[in-house]
């Protein structure tokens, strides 16, 4: 017998966080934003940290609001991957939580690859070589007082869940992103940690998405005004795992783009692809729910546009509101300038000394492209370059996995960008279904719902419920633009 459930979904992004209420009945799933708060890294003594105690405070405030406005049956947390906190033997946080964009990881990946070998790393972990993977962050921390004193390492959603319940563990979808997880064995890659001199004993017990961490601690329940029996559920705590659950049902195989600060471009498969060709193409195999694998490529995403917008606003440009910029870019000359949107020089936050728009101009000049100078020209360059990247990675994923997607789903904040959605359809030569915007929160809610008794036995049932609850917009591919030539220009 299915039951109606109402839950709190904590959905954390690198620039903002939200706490949503989610309600599941037999016919619909509904979510409502109850609390939103700004997020971002804080620089101190030359290093870049997350304000995790501030995130915890705001998480409690959001849960309190959900509990105040109706019944609360469960709580789930999803966030970006990679970053972690260290606990001492008393369970207290050791120092600050570094941002993956901190410069301490510069050059570390190259040293590890030289020591272990890229093929051996990929054969074990199946993870894309990103310079800020948790593995490289820990190698960068070797010899520090914090790491030498640590009893436990917790990824961000697990750390917040620990503060709510007192229970230590690592949710498996998020663990699979760290490059510390053996994707074949389904366990931590202990031998790899030993080879690199890392304290593998700090890695916590693994738990599957949908498992219950435990009830709220008594003092937390009192603070948020909830019953002491309200459980915290280990949802697919990597936001991509939750977002792909939030893809609505459609006919045939599909590719997906979880479009936000980052773009995650890929396929949902039954098993990892661990071939040398997949490693050379730098694709990653991250776990999803119900034994699925997210075979995908990380692309820089709308981070580049948001950082450009911030730079223009700080310089007091006129007319730099995002919606108007994108609308103006739609009428700008197509493919006038395309750049490698995944160039590592676009990773660091924009600063007054090194603004994002000027980095785009440098990349264009190096590639022999027309240099974009106005905000509209740079915006068009960014969305064109994203569409070129999406084309390349959707097609590469399909070739490597031996599939033929019939449609591309774009979910997340980028699904609201109609210009980008249409350009993606044009570039990929496939229809694009855009929405829902809140896919990660929906996936969070649905995994909680199943754990708490809702009649959602499998992924198809979850996706059918989303399709019944939310409309999506369809963008058909248009002819007339030589996207293949644009892709060759990027190299």
C-alpha positions in Angstrom: 0.0 0.0 0.0 1.5 3.3 -1.1 1.5 6.2 1.3 1.6 9.9 0.7 4.8 11.4 2.0 6.1 14.9 2.6 9.8 15.4 2.9 12.5 18.1 3.1 15.0 18.0 0.2 18.3 19.9 0.9 19.7 20.7 -2.5 23.2 22.4 -2.3 24.9 24.2 -5.2 28.3 25.9 -5.3 26.7 29.3 -5.5 23.4 28.8 -3.6 21.5 26.3 -1.6 17.8 25.6 -1.3 15.6 23.5 1.0 12.5 22.3 -0.7 9.4 20.6 0.6 8.4 17.6 -1.5 5.1 15.9 -1.5 4.4 12.6 -3.2 0.9 11.2 -3.8 -0.2 8.3 -6.0 -0.6 10.7 -8.9 1.8 13.6 -8.6 5.1 14.8 -7.1 5.2 18.4 -6.1 8.1 20.5 -4.8 8.1 24.0 -3.3 11.1 26.1 -2.3 10.9 26.9 1.4 14.3 28.5 2.0 17.1 29.7 -0.2 20.5 31.0 0.8 23.7 32.2 -0.9 26.7 30.0 -1.0 30.2 30.4 -2.1 33.8 29.9 -1.2 35.5 32.2 1.3 39.2 33.2 1.0 41.3 33.3 4.1 45.1 33.4 4.4 45.3 32.8 0.7 43.3 29.6 0.7 39.7 29.0 -0.5 37.2 27.3 1.9 33.5 26.5 2.2 31.6 28.0 5.1 30.2 24.6 6.1 28.9 25.7 9.5 27.0 28.4 7.7 25.6 25.8 5.3 24.6 23.7 8.3 22.9 26.7 9.9 20.9 27.4 6.8 20.0 23.7 6.3 18.5 23.7 9.8 16.6 26.9 9.0 15.1 25.4 5.9 14.2 22.1 7.6 12.5 24.2 10.3 10.4 25.9 7.7 9.3 22.6 6.1 8.4 21.2 9.5 6.5 24.4 10.4 4.3 24.3 7.3 3.2 20.6 7.4 4.0 17.1 8.3 7.7 16.0 7.9 8.4 12.4 7.1 12.0 12.5 6.0 15.0 14.6 5.1 17.6 14.1 2.2 20.7 16.0 1.2 22.3 16.3 -2.2 25.2 18.5 -3.2 28.2 18.8 -5.5 30.8 16.1 -5.2 34.5 16.0 -4.4 34.8 18.2 -1.3 35.1 16.8 2.2 35.6 17.5 5.9 37.9 15.7 8.3 36.8 14.6 11.8 39.0 14.0 14.8 38.5 11.0 17.2 35.9 13.0 19.1 33.8 13.5 16.0 34.7 17.2 15.7 35.6 19.0 12.5 39.3 19.4 12.0 40.0 22.9 10.5 38.2 24.3 7.5 36.7 22.5 4.5 38.7 23.4 1.4 37.0 24.3 -1.9 38.0 22.2 -4.8 38.9 25.4 -6.6 41.7 26.1 -4.1 45.2 26.3 -5.6 46.7 23.6 -3.3 45.8 21.0 -6.0 47.9 22.7 -8.7 50.1 20.1 -10.3 49.1 17.2 -8.0 47.2 15.2 -10.6 50.2 15.1 -12.9 52.4 13.8 -10.1 49.9 11.1 -9.2 49.5 10.0 -12.8 53.3 9.8 -13.2 53.5 7.6 -10.1 50.5 5.3 -10.6 49.8 5.5 -14.3 46.7 6.9 -16.0 45.6 3.5 -17.3 45.9 1.8 -13.9 44.0 4.7 -12.2 41.2 4.5 -14.7 41.0 0.7 -14.6 40.4 0.8 -10.9 38.2 3.9 -10.5 36.8 4.7 -14.0 36.9 8.4 -13.1 37.6 11.3 -15.4 41.0 13.0 -14.7 39.8 16.2 -13.0 42.6 18.1 -11.1 40.4 18.6 -8.1 39.2 15.0 -7.5 39.1 14.0 -3.8 42.1 11.8 -4.4 44.3 14.7 -5.5 43.0 16.9 -2.7 44.1 14.2 -0.1 47.5 13.8 -1.8 47.9 17.6 -1.6 47.1 17.4 2.1 49.7 14.7 2.9 51.9 15.8 5.8 49.3 18.4 7.1 48.3 18.4 10.8 44.7 17.9 9.9 45.1 14.8 7.7 47.6 13.3 10.2 45.1 13.8 13.0 42.0 12.7 11.1 39.9 9.8 12.2 37.2 10.1 9.5 36.7 11.8 6.1 33.2 12.7 5.2 32.0 14.1 1.9 29.9 17.2 2.3 26.4 15.6 2.3 27.6 12.9 4.6 29.1 15.5 6.9 25.8 17.4 7.1 23.9 14.1 7.6 26.3 13.3 10.4 25.5 16.6 12.1 21.8 15.8 11.8 21.9 12.2 13.0 25.3 11.4 14.6 25.7 8.6 12.1 28.9 8.2 10.1 29.0 6.8 6.6 29.5 7.5 2.9 26.7 7.4 0.3 27.8 5.3 -2.6 27.0 7.6 -5.6 29.0 10.4 -4.1 31.8 8.1 -3.0 32.1 7.0 -6.7 33.1 10.5 -7.7 36.2 10.7 -5.5 38.7 8.6 -7.5 39.0 6.6 -4.3 36.3 4.1 -5.1 37.0 0.8 -6.9 34.2 0.7 -9.5 34.7 -3.0 -10.2 34.8 -4.2 -6.6 32.1 -1.8 -5.3 34.4 -0.8 -2.4 36.9 1.8 -1.4 40.2 1.5 -3.4 42.3 0.6 -0.4 45.3 -0.6 -2.4 45.4 2.7 -4.3 45.4 4.7 -1.1 48.2 2.5 0.3 50.3 3.1 -2.9 49.9 6.9 -2.4 50.6 6.9 1.3 47.0 8.0 2.1 45.4 7.0 5.4 42.7 4.7 4.0 41.4 4.0 7.5 39.7 7.4 7.4 37.3 6.2 4.7 33.9 5.6 6.3 31.5 2.6 5.7 29.6 2.8 2.4 25.8 2.9 2.2 23.4 2.6 -0.7 21.1 5.4 -1.9 17.7 4.9 -0.3 19.1 3.6 3.0 18.2 5.3 6.2 21.0 7.0 8.2 18.9 7.2 11.3 16.5 9.5 13.1 17.4 13.1 13.9 19.4 13.7 17.1 17.1 14.8 19.9 18.7 18.3 20.0 18.3 18.7 16.2 14.7 17.6 16.3 14.0 20.2 19.0 15.8 22.9 17.1 13.8 22.3 13.8 10.5 21.6 15.5 10.3 18.0 14.2 9.5 14.7 15.7 12.4 12.7 17.1 11.5 9.8 14.8 12.0 11.7 11.5 14.7 9.8 9.5 17.5 11.2 7.3 17.6 9.2 4.0 20.8 8.7 2.0 19.5 9.9 -1.3 21.7 9.9 -4.4 23.7 12.5 -2.6 25.8 13.5 -5.6 23.5 16.0 -7.2 24.0 14.5 -10.7 22.8 11.1 -9.3 19.7 12.9 -8.1 19.3 15.0 -11.2 19.3 12.0 -13.5 16.6 10.3 -11.4 14.7 13.5 -12.1 14.7 13.0 -15.9 11.1 12.5 -17.0 10.0 9.4 -18.9 10.5 9.5 -22.7 10.5 6.9 -25.5 13.8 5.2 -26.3 17.4 5.7 -25.1 18.3 9.2 -24.1 21.3 11.3 -23.4 21.2 13.8 -20.6 22.8 17.2 -19.7 22.5 18.2 -16.1 23.1 21.9 -16.7 24.1 24.2 -14.0 27.4 25.5 -12.6 28.8 22.4 -14.2 27.4 20.6 -17.2 27.3 16.8 -16.8 26.9 15.3 -20.3 26.3 11.6 -20.7 24.3 8.4 -20.7 22.6 6.1 -18.2 24.1 2.6 -18.5 23.8 -0.7 -16.7 27.6 -1.2 -16.3 30.7 1.0 -16.4 32.7 1.5 -19.6 36.4 1.0 -18.7 38.0 0.8 -22.1 41.2 2.6 -23.0 39.1 4.6 -25.5 36.9 5.8 -22.7 39.9 6.8 -20.6 41.5 8.6 -23.6 38.2 10.5 -24.1 38.3 11.4 -20.4 34.8 10.0 -19.6 33.8 9.2 -16.1 31.7 6.3 -14.6 29.8 7.5 -11.6 27.2 5.4 -9.8 23.5 6.1 -9.9 20.6 4.5 -8.0 19.4 0.9 -8.6 22.8 -0.2 -9.9 22.9 2.2 -12.8 26.0 4.0 -14.0 26.3 7.6 -15.1 28.8 7.5 -18.0 29.5 11.1 -18.5 31.8 14.0 -19.2 32.2 17.0 -16.9 32.0 20.3 -18.9 32.7 23.7 -17.3 29.1 24.7 -17.8 27.3 27.9 -17.0 29.9 28.8 -14.4 31.7 30.6 -17.2 28.7 32.8 -17.9 27.8 33.5 -14.3 31.4 34.5 -13.5 31.5 36.7 -16.6 28.2 38.3 -15.4 29.7 38.9 -12.0 32.7 40.5 -13.5 30.6 42.8 -15.7 28.4 43.8 -12.7 31.5 44.6 -10.6 32.8 46.8 -13.4 29.4 48.6 -13.5 28.6 47.8 -17.1 25.2 48.8 -18.2 22.6 46.2 -19.2 24.2 43.0 -18.0 21.1 41.3 -16.6 21.4 37.6 -17.6 18.1 37.2 -19.4 18.5 40.3 -21.6 22.1 39.3 -22.4 21.0 35.8 -23.5 18.1 37.2 -25.5 20.5 39.6 -27.3 22.9 36.8 -27.9 20.2 34.9 -29.8 20.3 37.5 -32.6 24.1 37.7 -32.7 26.1 36.1 -35.5 26.2 32.4 -34.8 29.5 30.6 -34.3 31.4 33.7 -34.8 33.8 32.7 -32.0 34.1 29.3 -30.4 36.6 28.2 -27.7 37.4 25.2 -25.6 34.9 25.8 -22.8 36.7 23.2 -20.7 40.0 24.9 -20.7 41.4 24.7 -17.2 42.1 28.4 -17.2 38.3 28.9 -16.8 38.2 27.0 -13.6 39.2 29.6 -11.0 36.7 32.3 -9.9 36.8 35.6 -11.7 38.8 38.3 -10.0 39.5 42.0 -10.7 43.0 41.1 -11.7 42.0 38.1 -13.8 38.4 38.6 -15.0 36.5 35.8 -16.8 35.6 37.8 -19.9 39.3 38.5 -20.5 40.2 34.8 -20.2 37.6 34.1 -22.9 39.3 36.7 -25.1 42.7 35.2 -24.6 41.4 31.7 -25.5 39.9 33.1 -28.7 43.1 34.9 -29.6 45.2 31.8 -29.1 42.8 29.7 -31.3 42.8 32.3 -34.1 39.1 33.1 -33.5 37.5 36.5 -33.7 38.0 38.1 -30.3 34.7 38.8 -28.6 34.7 42.2 -26.9 31.2 43.1 -25.8 29.1 41.3 -23.2 26.7 40.1 -25.9 29.5 38.8 -28.1 31.1 37.0 -25.1 27.7 35.5 -24.1 27.1 34.2 -27.6 30.6 32.7 -27.6 29.9 30.9 -24.3 26.6 29.4 -25.4 27.9 28.4 -28.8 31.0 26.9 -27.2 28.8 25.0 -24.7 26.6 23.6 -27.6 29.7 22.5 -29.5 31.0 20.7 -26.4 27.6 19.1 -25.8 27.6 17.8 -29.4 31.0 16.3 -29.1 30.4 14.6 -25.8 26.9 13.2 -26.6 28.3 11.7 -29.7 31.4 10.4 -28.1 29.5 8.8 -25.2 27.2 7.1 -27.7 30.1 5.7 -29.7 32.0 4.5 -26.7 28.9 2.8 -25.1 27.5 1.5 -28.4 24.1 3.2 -28.1 22.1 5.6 -30.2 20.1 8.1 -28.1 16.9 9.3 -29.6 16.6 12.5 -27.5 18.7 14.8 -25.3 17.2 15.7 -21.9 18.4 19.0 -20.4 17.6 19.3 -16.7 18.6 21.9 -14.1 19.0 25.6 -14.3 20.3 25.5 -17.9 16.9 24.1 -19.1 15.5 27.6 -18.7 18.0 29.0 -21.2 16.0 28.6 -24.4 18.8 29.8 -26.6 21.2 27.2 -25.2 18.5 24.5 -25.5 17.8 25.3 -29.2 21.5 25.5 -30.0 22.0 22.1 -28.3 19.3 20.6 -30.5 20.9 22.1 -33.6 24.4 21.0 -32.6 23.5 17.4 -31.6 21.0 16.9 -34.4 18.6 15.5 -31.9 15.4 16.8 -30.2 16.0 18.4 -26.8 13.5 18.0 -24.0 14.1 20.8 -21.5 13.1 20.5 -17.9 12.4 20.1 -15.1 14.5 22.8 -13.7 14.5 21.2 -10.2 15.6 17.8 -11.4 18.1 17.2 -8.5 15.5 18.1 -5.9 12.9 15.9 -7.5 15.3 13.0 -7.6 16.1 13.6 -3.9 12.4 13.6 -3.1 11.6 10.5 -5.1 14.4 8.4 -3.5 13.2 9.5 -0.1 9.6 8.7 -1.0 10.4 5.2 -2.0 12.4 4.6 1.2 9.5 5.9 3.2 6.8 3.7 1.5 5.7 5.4 -1.7 4.8 3.1 -4.5 7.9 3.8 -6.6 9.5 0.4 -7.3 12.0 1.4 -9.9 13.4 4.2 -12.0 10.7 4.0 -14.7 8.0 4.5 -12.1 9.8 7.5 -10.8 10.2 9.0 -14.2 6.6 8.3 -15.1 5.5 10.2 -12.0 7.7 13.2 -13.0 6.2 13.1 -16.6 2.7 13.2 -15.1 3.6 16.1 -12.8 5.7 18.5 -15.0 5.6 19.7 -18.6 8.8 19.9 -20.7 9.6 22.0 -23.7 10.7 20.4 -26.9 13.3 21.9 -29.2 13.6 20.4 -32.7 17.0 20.5 -34.5 17.2 23.1 -37.3 19.3 22.8 -40.5 21.7 25.4 -41.9 24.6 25.7 -39.5 27.9 23.8 -39.9 28.4 22.5 -36.4 30.9 19.9 -37.5 33.2 22.6 -38.8 32.7 24.5 -35.5 33.7 21.4 -33.6 36.9 21.1 -35.7 37.8 24.7 -34.9 37.8 23.9 -31.2 40.2 21.0 -31.9 
